[in-house]
């Protein structure tokens, strides 16, 4: 099954705002899991994932700020049962 969440053109500022919202949701997901976890291994994994998301979001934000025109964003989610 597949879900197409985003498929469109955005000006750079809209793209940055959208990216931040998506990353914030994913970070909050990991923070909730950390708060409920008893496993040190799981906590470390999620903390690393949060840092990686923050770094990637920063890098993409920098690149988007350098764009002069619109950017196209595609997001597809797929999963296997």
Secondary structure, DSSP 8 states (H G I E B T S, - for coil): -EEEEEEEEE-HHHHHHHHHHHHHHHHHHHHHHHHH---HHHHHHHHHHHHHHHHHHHHHHHHHHT--S-EEEEEEEE---
